[in-house]
């Protein structure tokens, strides 16, 4: 199964499923992966009912509820159920917005900030997002709660731009920093990273938060680029999407797809090493951060949307048993 496409800069964009599986194999050999047991039926039910109230149809509400509950369980295994309901619902809204592709939906996303500030009535599911923001302060410092609000607005903006056909960028060879910048916008990594640092660990503006912030850049890049790596199979090999981070970077750096993916693997290994080294002085902060890293990996290798099981990677099967 191959995927061949030329780019404006003439780089090699061919890659087979076998080549990709070898790249994933190399990545997996250098990481630890956690897969949390059991489903959170009560959290799934809570998210499902909230999404129905926000106008999401029953089929998609169930899909997003299951995914939101899985994210909260995998990323934040040490958090109590009442907090994971919140992070799970935030995740579900993230995916609901990701699926919003109507002209009216894009307009509503771009106007969300203004409607929020002026307390205007908002259509569903945007009113649900606004209501969720009010619950954050019970569990997180203001600085961290702000990351969630800013991150979701960033996600709305970038989704509106992409769906509005602005995702075709033709000056990437001159603007080599753009792929990383745009990926940060579309990926919304900060909220998911900072959600790990609830008041149970970061209760004030002190040493724990100071330390976590210093690991945040690597945690955020880990978040985005792990997703880039594991999404590539379904998006660019099984399908023909060529407007994401990997293809932007291929054009900007004038390298092949295979080389780009191998660089991602090396960079991800280095980021995980730096996260560990940064947090080594505080076992509690290190515990929640590394649980996030291992759980994030576990989510991507078990979540059906990424179809990684089709690749039959031996070392991956051994790690998730």
Number of C-alpha atoms within 10 A of each C-alpha: 9 12 14 13 12 10 15 11 14 13 16 18 20 15 18 15 16 12 14 21 17 14 18 21 17 15 19 20 11 12 15 15 19 20 20 15 8 8 12 16 12 12 23 24 17 16 28 27 15 19 25 16 14 18 13 18 12 13 11 17 25 20 15 25 28 21 22 28 28 24 25 29 28 23 30 26 17 15 17 10 16 10 19 24 22 23 26 26 29 23 24 27 26 19 17 17 20 16 13 17 14 12 11 9 19 22 14 19 22 18 15 22 16 10 17 14 8 9 10 11 10 16 13 15 18 20 16 19 19 17 10 16 15 10 13 21 15 12 19 23 18 13 12 23 22 15 19 23 18 15 22 25 19 19 22 28 19 25 24 25 15 16 17 14 9 11 15 11 12 12 13 19 17 11 12 17 14 18 20 16 11 15 20 22 20 22 22 24 24 23 21 25 25 22 25 27 24 22 16 13 15 22 14 14 11 9 11 19 22 12 18 25 14 13 22 18 16 20 26 21 20 25 23 21 22 19 16 19 22 18 18 23 20 15 16 19 19 15 11 13 12 16 14 19 22 24 21 26 22 26 26 20 18 19 17 20 20 19 14 18 21 19 12 20 21 13 16 23 16 13 19 20 13 15 22 15 12 17 20 14 12 13 10 14 20 21 14 20 25 19 21 26 24 18 25 24 24 21 21 21 22 14 14 11 11 18 16 21 13 11 16 11 15 10 13 19 11 8 15 14 7
